[in-house]
Amino acid sequence: MGESYCGRPCSCSPFVVTSYTTGAGGELVAELPACCPIGCVDGSRACRVVRHHRRKRKSGPQHSLCVARCNTHETAFTLYPPGYAPYRRQSVLRLSPAGEALGSEEHAKLAAFSGTLFDAALDAAQGRRWSRDSGDGVPERWWSTQGRHLRLAAAIVGVGRDIGEKVRESVAAVLPFGALLLRDRSQARGYRAIGKAVCEVLEELHGGARRALHLLVCGHLIGQWGEPLLWDSERGVLERSPFCIGEWAGSG
């Protein structure tokens, strides 16, 4: 376990993303994958995945998360709703628990990122500074926090100043964007210019809800969290991004 751009713990372990839909009792129920993260890359033994318990979160998704267990590989793992990564209070894209775009935001640009971890960048691009002091009462958002979140947002979309060029090229391939363009935007100075650079990339992202998975993959490539594994119920597979294949050999 390491430390994130925002000073919070981050995990290198792969995590599973799946849809949550309303069950018969009115509570959100996760689609249970047929295999676990270990079985995703180790197909020598068939997984036996069962629901283990529900875990409440103090922040992040506004519902309990399902913790599953694979009895074959003797491992437990949390099932995250689309757009969320471990330890994150905010998602990378506004989505329903089932992974659907909210309202008319399927084809929207920056509106789809409002209320996400890109909030700091959205505000910075508009010249909206978060509070530096508590002169007008206790603020909800602090300037120091905006700086950390802005740095994270810039790294995820490949315009961060402190990410390596090989990582930037990998991010460019995922989004996809030209590495030269991202390198040029990484020269932005000042919070407002950096915010605009981040928003410029976000505005050009396409693919509806698929954008969330791409951004989660980018977060993994910069070392912010583990590899996201998407449960595809139609194909019955735990999907790995081709940009992550070969990076992880599994663990017990």
Secondary structure in CASP SS format (residue, H / E / C, confidence):
PFRMAT SS
TARGET T0000
AUTHOR 0000-0000-0000
METHOD secondary structure of the structure
MODEL  1
M C 1.00
G E 1.00
E E 1.00
S C 1.00
Y C 1.00
C C 1.00
G C 1.00
R C 1.00
P E 1.00
C E 1.00
S C 1.00
C C 1.00
S C 1.00
P C 1.00
F E 1.00
V E 1.00
V E 1.00
T C 1.00
S C 1.00
Y E 1.00
T E 1.00
T E 1.00
G C 1.00
A C 1.00
G C 1.00
G C 1.00
E C 1.00
L E 1.00
V E 1.00
A E 1.00
E C 1.00
L C 1.00
P C 1.00
A C 1.00
C C 1.00
C C 1.00
P H 1.00
I H 1.00
G H 1.00
C H 1.00
V H 1.00
D C 1.00
G C 1.00
S C 1.00
R C 1.00
A C 1.00
C C 1.00
R C 1.00
V E 1.00
V E 1.00
R E 1.00
H E 1.00
H E 1.00
R E 1.00
R E 1.00
K C 1.00
R C 1.00
K C 1.00
S C 1.00
G C 1.00
P C 1.00
Q C 1.00
H C 1.00
S C 1.00
L E 1.00
C E 1.00
V E 1.00
A E 1.00
R E 1.00
C E 1.00
N C 1.00
T C 1.00
H C 1.00
E C 1.00
T E 1.00
A E 1.00
F E 1.00
T E 1.00
L E 1.00
Y E 1.00
P C 1.00
P C 1.00
G C 1.00
Y C 1.00
A C 1.00
P C 1.00
Y C 1.00
R C 1.00
R C 1.00
Q C 1.00
S C 1.00
V C 1.00
L C 1.00
R C 1.00
L E 1.00
S C 1.00
P C 1.00
A C 1.00
G C 1.00
E C 1.00
A E 1.00
L C 1.00
G C 1.00
S C 1.00
E C 1.00
E C 1.00
H C 1.00
A C 1.00
K C 1.00
L H 1.00
A H 1.00
A H 1.00
F H 1.00
S C 1.00
G C 1.00
T C 1.00
L C 1.00
F C 1.00
D H 1.00
A H 1.00
A H 1.00
L H 1.00
D H 1.00
A H 1.00
A H 1.00
Q C 1.00
G C 1.00
R C 1.00
R C 1.00
W C 1.00
S E 1.00
R C 1.00
D C 1.00
S C 1.00
G C 1.00
D C 1.00
G C 1.00
V C 1.00
P C 1.00
E C 1.00
R C 1.00
W E 1.00
W H 1.00
S H 1.00
T H 1.00
Q H 1.00
G H 1.00
R H 1.00
H H 1.00
L H 1.00
R H 1.00
L H 1.00
A H 1.00
A H 1.00
A H 1.00
I H 1.00
V C 1.00
G C 1.00
V C 1.00
G C 1.00
R C 1.00
D C 1.00
I C 1.00
G C 1.00
E H 1.00
K H 1.00
V H 1.00
R H 1.00
E H 1.00
S H 1.00
V H 1.00
A H 1.00
A H 1.00
V H 1.00
L C 1.00
P C 1.00
F C 1.00
G C 1.00
A H 1.00
L H 1.00
L H 1.00
L H 1.00
R H 1.00
D H 1.00
R H 1.00
S C 1.00
Q C 1.00
A C 1.00
R C 1.00
G C 1.00
Y H 1.00
R H 1.00
A H 1.00
I H 1.00
G H 1.00
K H 1.00
A H 1.00
V H 1.00
C H 1.00
E H 1.00
V H 1.00
L H 1.00
E H 1.00
E C 1.00
L C 1.00
H C 1.00
G C 1.00
G C 1.00
A C 1.00
R H 1.00
R H 1.00
A H 1.00
L H 1.00
H H 1.00
L H 1.00
L H 1.00
V H 1.00
C H 1.00
G H 1.00
H H 1.00
L H 1.00
I C 1.00
G C 1.00
Q C 1.00
W C 1.00
G C 1.00
E C 1.00
P E 1.00
L E 1.00
L E 1.00
W E 1.00
D E 1.00
S C 1.00
E C 1.00
R C 1.00
G C 1.00
V E 1.00
L E 1.00
E E 1.00
R C 1.00
S C 1.00
P C 1.00
F C 1.00
C C 1.00
I C 1.00
G C 1.00
E C 1.00
W C 1.00
A C 1.00
G C 1.00
S C 1.00
G C 1.00
END
